[in-house]
């Protein structure tokens, strides 16, 4: 039996996964995680190019 707390956590994770997929334009969780990891690095590279 799944507790209410576990159900709430599951819903929040599903909502966060969906939001990340929408924001990154992907459909698979493994892909969205890779894209999300790469975005800060890409942003830092753009910022460094602007400074030079």
C-alpha positions in Angstrom: 0.0 0.0 0.0 1.4 3.4 -1.0 1.1 6.1 1.7 -0.3 9.5 1.1 3.1 11.0 1.5 4.6 8.7 -1.1 1.7 9.5 -3.5 2.3 13.2 -3.0 6.1 12.8 -3.6 5.3 10.8 -6.8 3.0 13.6 -8.1 5.6 16.3 -7.4 8.3 14.3 -9.2 6.0 13.7 -12.1 5.2 17.4 -12.2 8.8 18.4 -12.1 9.7 15.9 -14.8 7.0 17.2 -17.0 8.0 20.8 -16.4 11.6 20.0 -17.3 10.6 18.3 -20.4 8.5 21.3 -21.5 11.2 23.8 -20.7 14.0 21.9 -22.5 11.8 20.7 -25.4 12.5 17.0 -24.8 10.3 14.0 -24.0 12.5 11.5 -22.1 13.7 12.0 -18.6 17.3 10.9 -19.3 17.5 13.4 -22.2 16.0 16.2 -20.1 18.5 15.6 -17.4 21.4 15.7 -19.9 20.0 18.9 -21.4 19.5 20.5 -18.0 23.0 19.7 -17.0 24.4 21.2 -20.1 22.5 24.5 -20.0 24.5 26.1 -17.1 27.8 25.3 -18.9 26.5 26.7 -22.2 25.4 29.9 -20.4 28.8 30.3 -18.7 30.5 29.9 -22.1 28.2 32.6 -23.7 28.9 34.9 -20.7 32.7 34.5 -21.0 32.6 35.2 -24.8 30.7 38.4 -24.1 33.3 39.6 -21.6 36.2 39.2 -24.1 
